Amino acid sequence: MNLSRKLGDMKLSKVTFQATTKDRDPTRAKESPGSLASRGIPIVNSQQDDKTQKSANTKQSQPPISLKGLLTAQRITRELKNRAALRRKTRARTQHRRSVIIINEQAPDTSANPSQKFPHTQAKELIDDFLETKLRDVIYDPDLCAHLTKDLCEDIKRMVRRLTPPRYKLICNMAIGSKSQEDVIVTSQCLWDSHSDNVTSCSYENRTLFCVVLVYTVYFE
């Protein structure tokens, strides 16, 4: 529709428009890049720009791989492999070894080697029965247990003396404590002749206390 009118000193410009989209030329809907370039309009490719920006961000986010770190990783891997191989060889050698059974252990010349040794098993049974009889109904009291420890040690030494062979010395050590939430570990270390000397350890506990007894038997020539 073309309108061209003259009203006074004002002239209306020529206006061209389309009433519907059916008559629109499809070739004019999208201009070619060549026509845009000839008209001086810059061509922007959004997809290529997005890909370029993503690749740049990816390159920046990747940490650089150093030669020193690579060599260190290779060295650690090689050491782990060597350790695993050595462990397998050691296990294979141990499996092929036969256990040595000592039929008659020979005591050294410096050992006392008594003809009759201390009866460890019998002494332990006697001490266990003795502690149960004496401490079954005892309620823990610091002053009472201090005196009770001395008396029970003397009783145990006299009782074990009946089973002890000649030339053996007895040493009795007893500890009585309160049975509460804490745990107690009693340890002992001695320097002696394992072919002649020995130790017997016993323990007992009731509702309020615990008792640990160690009886050392040392042979004297």
ABEGO torsion letter per residue (X at the ends): XBBBBBBEABBBBBBBBBABAAABBAAAABBBAAAAAAAGBBBBBAAAAAAAAAAAAAAAABBBBBAAAAAAAAAAAAAAAAAAAAAAAAAAAAAABBBBBBABBBBBAABAGBABBBBAAAAAAAAAAAAAAAAAABBBBAAAAAAAAAAAAAAAAAAAAAABBBGBBBBBBBBBBBBBABBBBBBBBBBBBAAABBBBBBBBBBAABBBBBBBBBBBBX
